[in-house]
Amino acid sequence: MTHFTVIGAGGFVGSRVAAALTARGEVVFRPPRAQRNFQGQDLGRVIYCAGLTGDFLQRPFDTVEAHVSLISNILEVCRFERLVYLSSTRVYDSLSIRGGLESDVLELDPALPRNVYDLSKALGENLCLNNSDGRACVARLSNVFDVDDKAGGFLSDLLRRARQEADITLPASPMSGRDYIHVADAVDALMVLATGEAPGIYNVAGGRPVLNRELIDVFGQAGRGLTLTGQDVPAPQPRCDITRLKQLGVTPRDAVTVIADILARPDFLIN
């Protein structure tokens, strides 16, 4: 009988993936975070969600452990039917507006401290794609958001504040932005990748950068105040192409539409 293993099932995305599999009636193994050796185990279909996000600069060795060392152990000593490795669309950032296709040749400067994240994700990708006998694929996730307490990042933090504050002022620039995807759409994509056999790399993203000025508009339409005082004009962001994802039958919802729906929910506000 096929079973699933979710590495990082205690995290934001991993917990949602594990819950979705369980709801489908699948057998799901959730290894404890402390487990670092999987010698001889049959892991079935693996969704590898382990990783660091906001604190990777302060924890470079833990970042490499999560993105490289642990996946290396699994590839070397385990049996598995399928493996989906969660990477990040951050690997395109150094390409600026030139980036966003899965086939892009990445440009990563090892002298930059922040590139410990990008380089370690890229190495994890390389190990999976070249040492799995074709059984692994890579999901490059963009900025996954929700109001869940486990969700990190600018947009998730903003939505949580909006549950209690009618007017919010932040020093961010209206011209800044990121490609956002709601966690439910990300999980749908990961389920398709985990249960199928599609090879290679897939952008699991919204497909366009959402500028902060668009957030001002959608907050205003919901009767919420959002003031952004930053004056920076940031460099253009990569535009993540999601053609390959759509070819699998997965089309994520536009993030602005999802945000509007969240803000309009009757249970959104905390009394």
C-alpha positions in Angstrom: 0.0 0.0 0.0 1.3 3.4 -1.0 1.9 5.8 2.0 3.2 9.3 2.3 6.0 10.9 4.4 5.9 14.6 5.1 9.3 15.9 6.2 8.7 19.1 8.1 5.1 18.3 9.0 5.3 20.6 12.0 5.8 23.7 9.9 3.3 25.9 8.1 3.2 24.3 4.7 4.1 20.8 5.9 1.3 20.7 8.4 -1.2 21.7 5.7 0.1 19.1 3.3 -0.1 16.4 6.0 -3.7 17.4 6.9 -4.8 17.4 3.2 -3.4 13.9 2.7 -5.0 12.6 5.9 -8.3 14.1 4.8 -8.1 12.0 1.6 -7.6 8.9 3.7 -3.9 8.5 3.0 -1.5 6.9 5.4 0.9 9.7 6.5 4.2 9.3 8.3 5.2 12.5 10.1 8.8 12.0 11.3 9.7 14.0 14.5 11.9 17.1 13.8 14.8 15.5 15.7 15.0 12.5 13.4 18.1 12.9 11.2 18.7 9.4 10.0 16.3 7.3 7.9 18.6 4.4 7.2 16.8 1.6 5.4 13.3 3.0 5.8 10.6 2.9 3.0 9.2 6.4 2.9 6.7 5.8 0.1 5.9 9.2 -1.5 7.9 12.0 0.2 7.0 15.6 0.4 10.1 17.4 1.7 8.9 20.6 3.5 11.8 21.1 5.9 13.5 24.4 5.7 14.3 27.8 7.2 12.9 31.1 6.0 13.1 34.3 7.9 16.0 33.5 10.3 18.4 31.8 7.8 21.0 34.5 8.2 21.2 33.9 11.9 21.3 30.1 11.5 23.4 29.3 8.4 24.4 25.9 9.6 20.9 24.9 10.4 19.9 26.2 7.0 22.4 23.9 5.3 21.3 21.0 7.5 17.6 21.4 6.5 18.1 22.2 2.8 21.0 19.8 2.0 22.2 17.4 4.7 18.9 15.8 5.6 17.7 15.4 2.0 21.1 14.0 1.1 20.6 11.3 3.8 17.2 10.4 2.5 18.4 10.1 -1.1 21.4 8.0 -0.1 19.9 5.5 2.4 16.1 5.3 1.9 13.6 3.7 -0.3 11.0 5.9 -1.8 8.6 5.8 -4.7 8.4 9.6 -5.3 9.9 12.7 -3.8 8.9 16.3 -4.0 11.6 18.8 -2.8 10.3 22.2 -1.7 12.6 24.9 -2.9 12.0 28.6 -3.4 11.5 31.2 -6.2 14.0 33.2 -4.2 16.7 31.5 -6.3 15.6 33.8 -9.2 16.2 37.0 -7.2 19.7 37.7 -8.4 18.5 37.5 -12.0 16.1 40.4 -11.3 13.7 40.9 -14.2 15.5 38.3 -16.3 14.5 35.5 -14.0 11.4 33.4 -13.5 11.6 30.4 -15.8 12.4 27.0 -14.4 15.1 26.6 -17.2 17.0 29.8 -16.1 20.7 29.4 -15.3 21.0 30.8 -11.8 23.5 33.4 -10.8 24.5 33.0 -7.1 27.4 34.9 -5.5 28.9 32.7 -2.7 30.4 35.8 -1.1 26.9 37.2 -0.2 25.7 36.1 3.3 22.0 35.9 2.1 23.0 33.5 -0.6 23.4 30.7 2.0 19.7 30.3 1.5 19.7 30.3 -2.3 22.8 28.2 -2.7 21.6 25.5 -0.2 18.3 25.3 -1.9 20.0 25.0 -5.3 22.2 22.3 -4.0 19.2 20.4 -2.6 17.6 20.7 -6.0 20.7 19.3 -7.7 20.9 16.3 -5.4 17.2 15.5 -6.0 17.2 15.9 -9.7 20.5 13.9 -10.3 20.4 11.2 -7.6 16.9 9.9 -7.5 16.7 7.8 -10.7 14.1 10.2 -12.0 11.7 9.8 -9.1 12.1 13.3 -7.7 10.9 16.7 -8.8 11.4 20.2 -7.4 8.6 22.7 -6.4 9.9 26.2 -6.3 7.5 28.0 -3.9 6.9 31.7 -4.0 5.7 33.6 -1.0 3.0 31.4 0.6 0.5 33.3 2.8 -2.4 32.9 5.1 -3.7 34.3 8.4 -2.5 31.1 10.2 -0.2 31.8 13.1 2.5 29.6 11.5 2.5 31.6 8.3 5.4 34.0 8.0 6.3 36.9 5.7 5.1 40.5 5.1 1.6 39.7 3.8 0.7 37.1 6.4 1.8 39.4 9.2 -0.2 42.2 7.6 -3.4 40.1 7.5 -3.0 39.1 11.1 -2.7 42.7 12.1 -5.8 43.6 10.1 -7.9 41.2 12.1 -7.5 43.6 15.1 -6.5 47.0 13.6 -8.7 49.0 11.3 -5.9 51.3 10.2 -2.3 50.2 9.7 0.8 52.3 8.9 4.0 50.7 7.8 7.3 52.0 6.5 7.2 49.8 3.4 7.2 51.2 -0.1 4.0 51.1 -2.2 6.2 50.1 -5.1 7.6 47.0 -3.4 6.0 43.6 -4.1 6.3 39.9 -4.3 4.8 36.9 -6.0 2.2 35.5 -3.5 0.3 32.3 -3.5 -2.3 31.3 -0.9 -1.4 28.1 1.1 -4.5 26.3 -0.2 -3.4 26.7 -3.8 0.2 25.7 -2.9 -1.0 22.6 -1.2 -3.2 21.7 -4.3 -0.1 22.0 -6.5 2.0 19.9 -4.1 -0.6 17.2 -4.0 -0.6 16.9 -7.8 3.2 16.7 -7.9 3.3 14.2 -5.0 0.7 11.8 -6.5 1.9 12.1 -10.1 5.2 11.3 -11.9 6.0 14.7 -13.5 9.7 15.3 -13.6 11.9 18.4 -13.3 11.3 21.8 -11.7 7.9 23.6 -11.2 7.2 27.1 -10.1 4.5 26.9 -7.5 3.6 30.6 -7.6 0.9 33.2 -8.4 2.5 34.0 -11.7 3.0 37.8 -11.1 4.5 40.2 -8.5 1.7 41.9 -6.5 2.7 45.4 -5.6 2.0 46.9 -2.2 -0.1 49.6 -3.8 -2.5 46.9 -4.9 -2.7 45.8 -1.2 -3.6 49.4 -0.3 -6.5 49.3 -2.8 -7.9 45.9 -1.7 -7.7 46.9 2.0 -9.5 50.1 1.2 -12.3 48.3 -0.7 -12.8 46.2 2.4 -13.0 49.3 4.6 -9.6 48.8 6.1 -6.9 51.5 6.2 -3.4 50.7 4.9 -0.8 53.5 4.7 2.7 52.8 3.4 5.2 55.5 4.0 8.3 54.1 2.3 9.7 56.1 -0.7 12.0 53.4 -2.2 11.6 52.4 -5.8 12.9 48.8 -5.8 14.5 47.0 -8.7 12.0 45.0 -10.8 11.2 41.5 -9.5 11.4 38.3 -11.4 8.1 37.2 -12.9 7.6 33.5 -12.1 6.3 31.6 -15.1 3.7 29.1 -14.1 3.1 27.5 -17.6 4.4 24.1 -16.5 2.2 24.1 -13.4 -0.9 24.9 -15.5 0.0 22.1 -17.8 -0.6 19.8 -14.8 -4.1 21.2 -14.4 -3.2 23.6 -11.5 -4.0 27.3 -11.9 -3.5 29.2 -8.6 -6.0 32.0 -7.8 -4.9 35.6 -8.1 -3.6 36.7 -4.7 -5.4 40.0 -4.7 -8.8 38.1 -5.2 -7.9 35.8 -2.3 -7.0 38.7 0.0 -10.3 40.4 -0.8 -12.1 37.2 0.1 -10.2 36.8 3.4 -10.9 40.4 4.4 -14.6 39.9 3.6 -15.1 36.7 5.7 -17.6 37.2 8.6 -15.2 35.6 11.0 -12.1 37.6 9.9 -12.3 40.3 12.6 -11.3 39.4 16.2 -13.8 41.1 18.6 
